[in-house]
């Protein structure tokens, strides 16, 4: 599915035995809201047994720190 201007991630919280039918419609409806000015970028999709966290990352901006993966260097005293 194309989502111009956004990279979309999906984190499965619960999986169902049958693929959800409304996921594409859900994503397009949230994109429309974002284009109208909605600041929220994370949504929860639920259908049947499915529960999926969907996050929209703009491809034209730096990722907000609350969504970024942070790399940490751990010093263990090795020489």
Secondary structure, DSSP 8 states (H G I E B T S, - for coil): ---TTEEEEEEEEE--SS--SSHHHHHHHHHHHHHTT----EEEEEETTEEEEEEEEETTS---TTTS-----------
